[in-house]
């Protein structure tokens, strides 16, 4: 199994999970419900950058996802792109997204206006580690408190968190939607 198929399997496992995250800042609580779909893989893995592969550029995200899971689209196929080197580290880190989410993170309110060098539109920035590699995860809103993973990549030269308002993690619960199991990973609210 290659890295892109492992990354797709990581998303497949996360599709059964929801994270309920409660953050605090200046006496105000913010609730984030983080859920996953197969469409998340395309942008998180950086596949949108592979504009020189027609099947990836113009294909349906769900079909690309299924083709990766089945092994029809492989890492070797993606490596034919002249831009693959731009996403390779991203794909390798994405395999560990669930570990990153289950571990320690820092949460920030993301303001695209403060990051003129970036085109990322997101509501929150999560800074953590995936397989000991510092990574950024950007969250976008689907509805009032339901969010999705908008972008994901290893931290390199730019500190995206610099100058952003930081939140305090108060509670994090991981819910397995298949069996209803709730694992409280962090709870400062009950103290």
C-alpha positions in Angstrom: 0.0 0.0 0.0 1.4 3.4 -1.0 1.1 6.7 0.9 -1.9 8.1 -1.0 -3.9 4.9 -0.4 -2.9 5.0 3.3 -4.0 8.6 3.4 -7.4 7.7 1.8 -7.8 4.9 4.4 -7.0 7.4 7.2 -9.9 9.5 5.9 -12.1 6.4 5.5 -11.6 5.6 9.2 -12.3 9.3 10.2 -15.6 9.2 8.4 -16.9 7.2 11.3 -15.7 9.7 13.8 -16.9 13.1 15.0 -14.9 15.3 17.4 -16.8 17.6 19.7 -14.3 20.4 20.7 -15.1 23.1 23.2 -12.8 26.1 23.2 -12.7 29.1 25.5 -11.4 32.7 25.0 -12.1 35.8 27.2 -14.9 34.0 29.1 -16.7 32.9 25.9 -17.2 29.3 24.8 -16.9 28.1 21.3 -18.1 24.7 20.1 -16.7 22.9 17.1 -18.1 19.7 15.8 -15.6 18.3 13.4 -16.8 15.7 10.9 -15.3 14.1 7.8 -16.3 13.0 4.3 -14.5 11.4 1.4 -14.4 14.8 -0.3 -11.9 16.0 2.4 -9.1 13.9 0.9 -8.9 15.9 -2.3 -7.9 19.2 -0.7 -6.1 17.8 2.4 -3.8 15.7 0.3 -3.2 18.7 -2.1 -4.6 16.8 -5.1 -6.0 20.1 -6.4 -2.4 21.2 -7.1 -1.9 18.4 -9.6 -3.4 20.4 -12.5 -1.3 18.6 -15.1 -3.1 15.3 -14.5 -6.5 15.6 -16.3 -8.2 12.7 -14.3 -7.3 14.5 -11.0 -8.0 18.0 -12.3 -11.4 17.4 -13.7 -12.6 14.2 -12.0 -15.3 14.0 -9.4 -13.8 14.0 -5.9 -15.8 11.0 -4.8 -14.8 9.0 -7.8 -11.1 9.9 -7.3 -11.4 8.9 -3.6 -12.8 5.5 -4.5 -10.2 5.0 -7.2 -7.4 5.7 -4.7 -9.0 3.3 -2.1 -9.3 0.6 -4.8 -5.7 1.1 -6.0 -6.7 2.3 -9.5 -5.1 5.6 -8.8 -1.7 5.1 -7.1 1.1 7.1 -5.8 3.2 6.2 -8.9 0.4 7.6 -11.1 0.3 10.9 -9.1 4.1 11.1 -9.2 3.8 11.7 -13.0 2.8 15.2 -12.1 5.5 17.9 -12.3 4.0 19.3 -9.1 3.9 16.1 -7.0 6.9 17.2 -5.0 4.7 20.0 -3.6 2.3 17.6 -2.0 4.4 14.6 -1.1 5.0 15.7 2.5 1.4 16.5 2.9 0.3 13.1 1.8 2.8 11.4 4.1 1.6 13.5 7.1 -2.1 13.0 6.3 -1.7 9.3 7.1 -1.4 10.4 10.8 -4.3 12.9 10.9 -6.2 10.9 13.4 -3.2 10.6 15.7 -2.8 14.4 15.4 -6.4 15.0 16.3 -6.2 12.6 19.2 -3.0 14.3 20.6 -2.3 17.8 21.8 -3.1 20.8 19.7 -3.2 24.5 19.8 -6.3 26.3 18.5 -6.4 29.8 16.9 -9.1 31.9 15.3 -7.9 32.2 11.7 -8.2 35.6 10.0 -7.2 35.4 6.3 -6.8 39.2 6.2 -3.8 38.9 8.6 -2.2 36.3 6.3 -2.0 38.2 3.0 0.5 35.7 1.6 -2.1 32.9 1.9 -5.3 32.2 -0.1 -6.6 29.9 2.6 -10.2 30.7 3.6 -10.8 29.2 7.0 -12.3 29.9 10.4 -9.8 28.1 12.7 -6.2 27.0 12.6 -5.2 23.9 14.6 -1.5 23.4 15.2 -0.3 20.0 16.2 2.0 17.1 15.3 1.5 14.2 12.8 4.1 11.5 13.3 6.3 14.1 15.1 6.1 16.5 12.2 4.6 19.9 13.1 1.4 20.4 11.0 -1.3 22.9 10.4 -5.0 22.0 10.0 -7.4 24.6 8.8 -11.1 24.3 9.7 -14.0 25.7 7.7 -17.6 26.0 8.7 -20.4 23.9 7.2 -23.0 25.3 9.5 -23.3 27.0 12.9 -20.9 24.7 14.8 -20.2 21.9 12.3 -16.8 22.2 10.7 -14.7 20.3 8.1 -11.0 20.1 7.4 -10.3 22.8 4.8 -6.5 22.4 4.4 -3.7 20.5 5.9 0.1 20.6 5.5 3.4 20.3 7.4 4.7 23.5 9.0 7.6 24.8 7.0 9.1 28.3 7.0 5.9 30.4 7.6 4.3 30.5 11.1 0.6 30.7 10.2 -0.3 31.0 13.9 1.8 34.2 14.5 -0.4 37.1 15.5 -3.6 35.1 15.7 -5.9 34.9 18.8 -5.3 31.7 20.7 -8.0 29.7 22.3 -7.9 27.4 25.3 -9.0 23.8 24.8 -11.6 23.0 27.5 -13.0 19.8 26.3 -12.5 17.3 23.5 -14.7 14.2 22.9 -14.2 11.7 20.1 -17.4 9.9 19.1 -17.5 6.7 17.0 -20.7 7.1 15.0 -20.8 3.4 14.1 -21.3 2.2 17.7 -21.9 5.5 19.6 -18.7 5.1 21.8 -17.7 8.5 23.3 -14.1 8.9 24.4 -13.4 12.0 26.5 -9.9 12.9 25.4 -9.6 16.1 27.4 -12.0 17.7 29.9 -11.3 20.9 31.8 -15.0 21.8 32.1 -15.8 19.1 34.7 -13.1 20.2 37.1 
